[in-house]
Amino acid sequence: MPFEFDMTDNAALRISELIGSESTAKIALRVAVDGGGCSGFMYNYNLVDIINDDDFILEKHGVKIAIDPLSQTFLTKCKLEFIEELGSAYFQISNPNVTAKCGCGNSFNI
């Protein structure tokens, strides 16, 4: 089954703004899944200057997201969104594979 991942236009715009504000050259947002949190897994976001040969690359509006092979197993059919609410702004992943989330919403289980 091919890996599928998407991002909203708003997420692409915010990533572009973040990359543009960096003092060192960054070329992509790395989205990863790490062990941690009270439910077992957490999303990790980092601006990076290197893309690995085995990364999945999604490009939208000139912005790139890189996802490593291990994280791909947790992120298939997901969508990265950038949410702006009164007093807060954050990236959020809509993940249809999640079976449980912690109360604070920062970790999940599959």
N, C-alpha and C positions, 0 to 999 in steps of 0.2 A: 504494500500500500504506500503510495507516495506521501511524503510529508507535506502538510498544508498548514500555513500560518499567514495571518493577515494583520494589517494595522489600519486604523482609521486615518482620515486626512488630518484630523486634529493632532493625533499622535505624531504623524510625520512632520507637521509644522513645528511642534514642540521640540522634537529631536533636532531638527534643523537649527532652531534657536539655540539649543544647548551646545551643539557642535560649534556654532558660530561664535559663542561666547568664551570658548576655551582658549587659553593662552598657548597651548601646544596643539599640534595638528591631530585631530581625531577624525576617524573616517566612518565609524559605525557605532550603533548602540548594541552592545552584547546583552542578550536576554538569556538568562540561565536559570536552572532549577538546582538548588542546593538543599542538602539535608538540614533540618533545623525547625525551630518553632514548636509549638505545642501539638501541632497536627502532623508533623513529619517532614514537610517540605516547604521551602520558601522561594519566591522569585527574587532574582538578583539582576540589577541593571547597572551596567558600566559603560562609559564611553571609552572606546578603544582605538588604538592606532594600528593594530594588526588584525587581519582576518586570516584564520587558518584555512588550509586547503580543504579540510573536511567539514567546514562550517556550512550550514544552510544560509543562503543570503536572500533576503527579501529587500527589494528596492522599490520605493514609491516616492514620487515627486523628488527624485535625486537623493533621497535619504536611505541609508542601508541599516538593516538589522542583521546581526550575525547570531546564529544559534548552533551550539556545539552538538555533536551526535548524541551524547547521553541525554542532554536536555530535550532533544527532539522527541524522545519516547514519552515525555510528560506533556509536551506542548502541541501535539498534533491537533489540528482543527481549532486552534485558539486564535484570538484576536487581541492585539494590543490597543488599548484605548488611552487617551489622556483626558482626565476628568477635571473640570474646574467647577468648584462649588464655592459658596460663600466662605471665605477665609481659608480655603485649602485648594491645592491642585496636586494631582498625582497620576502616575501611570497605573493602569489596572488591566489585568489579563482576564478576558472572558474565556473560561476553560470548561468545556462540556465534559471533560474527563474526571473532574473533581467529585469525590464521593462525600467529603466532609471538610469543613472549614473550622478554624478556631473562632472563638468569640470576637476577637479583635480584627479578624479578617486578614491577618498577615501571613498565616500559614495554612496549608491544605494537605489533604491526603487523596490518593488515587487508589 
